[in-house]
Structure formats: C-alpha cells, structure tokens
Amino acid sequence: MTQRLDSAAEAVLARRTRRLNIVIVDDDPDDRLLAREALDDLAARGAARAGNATLAADGHALLSHLKRAAAGKAPWPDLVLLDWNMPGMNGADTLAALKADPRYAAIPVVVVSTSHADADIADAYRLGGSAFVTKANHFADVVDTLGRILTFWTGTALPPPRHGEDAP
C-alpha cells in the first residue's frame, strides 16, 4: 500500500514539475506569434515552465494535431489556448468537438477572446472550457496574462495525465 502511494505521489510530483506542452489556436497569425513570443519571453526569464508551443490556425488544425499526438507523432498538449472568434470552425465548435472525444476531453482549454459577451462566456463554460480570459492587445499585457495562466497551471493546478500515462 505504501509503495502504491509513493508511486502515486511521484506521478503527481512529476506532473507538477514537468514542462507544459501548449497548443495556441488562433486564426490571426499575428496573435499566434505574439502568444508564442510571450511564452518564449516567460521561459527565458524562468517565469514559466512552458515547453513546446504548437501553433494551430483553426479548430481543424488543433484536431489534426490531437490525432497525431494520440498516435505518438506529436507532443500531447497539457493546455490549449483557444481563440473564441474564428471563421469556419470557431471556438465553440472546436471546444464541443474536443470535449466530445473521450481521448481529449480532459485536456484543459483556456478560451481567449476579445469578447466580453455573457453569452460567449456562458457557452465556453457550458461546453467544457476551463477558463475564459480576455485577450490582451499589447505585448507586455500578453506576457502578463500568459504568465498568470501558466502560474495557475504549473503552480496551483495539476494537469491531467498525458495520453498514455497512468493516472495515480
């Protein structure tokens, strides 16, 4: 019994200290680049444990990445930053598809949007979003917002086990 608890505690500690794989989903290439540069800035200052940052232009690209990740051909995401207002497969459609698939349902999704509409916020949570955050416009604000998100996901919350990892 003690050995099982020790291995469970080790698994939790490993998840708390590992670098996070983050997928940034946004139809605006400038916003994707800004988010990636902010993550790089945070990592360079030692303020974040962001590992790989994968960029996806829309929900279809995210779902393609997840299929590759499930097959072991791409990094399994610990966190998805999802733009809500995208043409075609928008944030709501993407979140619904992601949460409907049991392979991906546990992946935390932080919705990032310029919208402040109560209906958008309610829909994001109803569809399984982990948080709804207002999109920042200036680099310093993007760095601050992403720093706060990563502080929560690396310092307070435990990400779920990665695909193929045993839950403790």
C-alpha positions as CSV (number, residue, x, y, z in Angstrom):
1,M,0.0,0.0,0.0
2,T,2.8,2.5,0.9
3,Q,4.6,1.7,-2.3
4,R,1.5,2.4,-4.4
5,L,1.1,5.7,-2.5
6,D,4.7,6.6,-3.1
7,S,4.4,5.9,-6.8
8,A,1.2,7.9,-7.0
9,A,2.9,10.8,-5.2
10,E,5.8,10.6,-7.6
11,A,3.5,10.7,-10.6
12,V,1.8,13.8,-9.1
13,L,5.2,15.5,-8.4
14,A,6.3,14.7,-12.0
15,R,3.2,16.3,-13.4
16,R,3.7,19.4,-11.2
17,T,7.3,19.9,-12.3
18,R,7.3,18.9,-16.0
19,R,7.3,21.5,-18.8
20,L,3.9,22.0,-20.3
21,N,3.1,21.4,-24.0
22,I,0.8,24.2,-25.0
23,V,-1.3,24.5,-28.2
24,I,-2.2,28.0,-29.3
25,V,-5.2,28.1,-31.5
26,D,-5.9,31.4,-33.2
27,D,-6.9,32.3,-36.8
28,D,-4.8,35.5,-36.6
29,P,-1.1,34.7,-37.4
30,D,0.0,37.9,-35.5
31,D,-1.9,36.8,-32.4
32,R,-0.3,33.3,-32.6
33,L,3.1,34.8,-33.0
34,L,2.5,37.2,-30.2
35,A,1.5,34.4,-27.8
36,R,4.4,32.3,-28.8
37,E,6.9,35.2,-28.3
38,A,5.3,35.9,-24.9
39,L,5.8,32.2,-23.9
40,D,9.4,32.4,-25.0
41,D,9.9,35.6,-23.0
42,L,8.4,34.0,-19.9
43,A,10.6,30.9,-20.3
44,A,13.7,33.0,-20.9
45,R,13.1,34.7,-17.6
46,G,12.4,31.4,-15.8
47,A,8.9,32.5,-15.1
48,A,7.1,29.7,-16.8
49,R,7.5,26.0,-17.5
50,A,6.1,26.2,-21.0
51,G,7.7,23.5,-23.1
52,N,6.7,23.1,-26.7
53,A,4.3,25.7,-28.1
54,T,2.4,24.3,-31.0
55,L,0.6,26.8,-33.2
56,A,-2.7,26.0,-34.9
57,A,-4.6,28.3,-37.3
58,D,-8.0,26.9,-36.5
59,G,-10.0,24.1,-34.9
60,H,-9.3,21.7,-37.7
61,A,-5.6,22.1,-37.2
62,L,-6.0,21.5,-33.5
63,L,-7.9,18.3,-34.0
64,S,-5.3,17.1,-36.6
65,H,-2.6,17.8,-34.0
66,L,-4.5,15.9,-31.4
67,K,-4.9,12.9,-33.7
68,R,-1.1,12.9,-34.3
69,A,-0.5,13.3,-30.6
70,A,-2.8,10.3,-29.8
71,A,-0.7,8.3,-32.3
72,G,2.5,9.4,-30.6
73,K,3.6,11.5,-33.5
74,A,3.3,14.9,-31.8
75,P,3.5,16.3,-28.3
76,W,0.5,15.6,-26.1
77,P,-0.9,19.0,-25.1
78,D,-1.2,19.8,-21.4
79,L,-3.1,23.0,-22.1
80,V,-4.9,24.6,-25.1
81,L,-5.3,28.3,-25.5
82,L,-8.3,28.7,-27.8
83,D,-9.4,31.8,-29.6
84,W,-13.2,32.0,-29.4
85,N,-13.9,34.1,-32.5
86,M,-12.6,32.3,-35.6
87,P,-14.1,31.9,-39.0
88,G,-15.2,28.4,-40.0
89,M,-14.7,26.1,-37.1
90,N,-15.0,28.7,-34.3
91,G,-14.0,28.3,-30.7
92,A,-17.4,26.9,-29.7
93,D,-17.4,24.3,-32.4
94,T,-13.8,23.4,-31.6
95,L,-14.4,23.1,-27.9
96,A,-17.5,21.0,-28.4
97,A,-15.6,18.6,-30.7
98,L,-12.6,18.3,-28.4
99,K,-14.8,17.7,-25.3
100,A,-17.0,15.1,-27.1
101,D,-14.0,12.9,-27.8
102,P,-13.0,10.9,-24.6
103,R,-9.4,10.9,-25.7
104,Y,-9.2,14.7,-25.5
105,A,-11.9,15.6,-23.0
106,A,-9.6,16.0,-20.0
107,I,-7.2,18.5,-21.8
108,P,-7.7,21.9,-20.1
109,V,-8.8,24.6,-22.5
110,V,-8.4,28.3,-21.7
111,V,-10.6,30.3,-24.0
112,V,-9.0,33.6,-25.0
113,S,-11.2,36.2,-26.6
114,T,-11.8,39.8,-27.3
115,S,-15.4,39.2,-26.5
116,H,-16.9,40.2,-23.2
117,A,-20.4,38.9,-24.1
118,D,-22.1,37.0,-21.3
119,A,-23.4,34.5,-23.9
120,D,-19.9,33.7,-25.1
121,I,-18.6,33.3,-21.6
122,A,-21.5,31.1,-20.6
123,D,-21.2,29.0,-23.7
124,A,-17.4,28.5,-23.2
125,Y,-18.0,27.1,-19.7
126,R,-21.1,25.1,-20.7
127,L,-19.0,23.4,-23.4
128,G,-16.3,22.4,-21.0
129,G,-13.8,25.3,-21.1
130,S,-11.5,25.5,-18.1
131,A,-11.4,29.3,-18.1
132,F,-12.4,32.3,-20.2
133,V,-9.8,35.1,-20.4
134,T,-9.9,38.5,-22.2
135,K,-7.3,38.7,-25.0
136,A,-4.6,41.3,-24.4
137,N,-3.6,43.7,-27.1
138,H,-0.1,44.8,-26.1
139,F,2.9,42.5,-25.7
140,A,3.5,43.4,-22.1
141,D,-0.2,42.6,-21.3
142,V,0.0,39.3,-23.3
143,V,3.1,38.3,-21.3
144,D,1.3,39.2,-18.0
145,T,-1.8,37.3,-18.9
146,L,0.0,34.2,-20.1
147,G,2.3,34.4,-17.0
148,R,-0.8,34.3,-14.8
149,I,-2.3,31.4,-16.7
150,L,0.9,29.4,-16.5
151,T,1.4,30.2,-12.9
152,F,-2.0,28.7,-12.2
153,W,-1.5,25.6,-14.4
154,T,2.1,25.0,-13.2
155,G,1.9,26.2,-9.6
156,T,-1.6,25.5,-8.4
157,A,-3.5,23.1,-10.6
158,L,-2.2,19.7,-11.7
159,P,-2.6,19.0,-15.4
160,P,-4.3,15.7,-16.1
161,P,-2.0,12.7,-17.0
162,R,-0.8,12.9,-20.6
163,H,-2.1,10.4,-23.1
164,G,-0.6,7.0,-22.3
165,E,0.4,8.0,-18.7
166,D,-1.3,6.1,-15.9
167,A,-3.3,8.1,-13.6
168,P,-2.1,7.9,-10.0
